[in-house]
Amino acid sequence: MIKLIEKINLSGCTLIIPAVAVGNVGQLAIDLLITNTNMKKIGYVVNSCFIPILGADPYVKDSTELCTASDVYHNDKDKIIAIQIRSPSIKGLQSFFDDLKEFIEFEKIAKVVILTSGWAHTRTDVQLRSEPLRYLSSPNIEKEFGEKFNKLNWIKLEPTKNPIDNSDCLEIPGGGFAIKLFNYFIDNQIPTVIIMKFCSEGDNVPDAVELAIYLNKWLPCRMIDSHGKINVKYPHSWEFLFGNPAPFEIY
């Protein structure tokens, strides 16, 4: 169940959701989106699929608000909703998918964007010779935005060969539930796009920035100003993303 703490008209909004994947790039990109568009928390997800957590507000210093395993944020000006996922799943995600479908249909949300990442070492020769970003869109999104994607020079995710019958299939190794959720939404006629970044585990902040900027080219999220300058603000919770600095005494 997705529970809202206040009544808001979400009709026509775009829902952006991360898949828990390689380097947590989608989740980090959602952090950037929430921070740079001053999104407001409007609810949370109640579902036993995810490990429950509770922590301090990751976006506002000295806030008394708490964050949970999965919170919902909203920006009325840009008509964007973001669901941030902060813990891995511990069982099948079907009930979560059903909750999303019910929420999207009830609130009359226009379209969904799934942000994810995939293992860099799985790239083909063709993928190695181009930028490490790909998209995948449902037929109804392609019909409406296909020309826009072409103008942006976006590259569709290339199919791979099924080793059993040599048929074409779409997969994102290391991409979490992205493809499963994408196919589920297509089956239910929900306009959906996957935007992904090939990466490796490590410092994935640059990957998250690149993914957020890529999204910004299609859906303006105020990370590129009117002069084309990139201006990305990090959330305060990233200050010690990799722990405290090493003690000086060890050198």
Helices and strands as residue ranges (DSSP letters): E 2-4, E 14-18, G 22-24, H 25-36, E 40-45, E 54-56, E 66-68, E 70-75, E 80-85, H 94-107, E 111-119, G 120-122, H 125-128, E 133-137, H 139-151, E 160-161, E 168-169, H 178-187, E 192-199, H 205-218, G 236-238, G 248-250
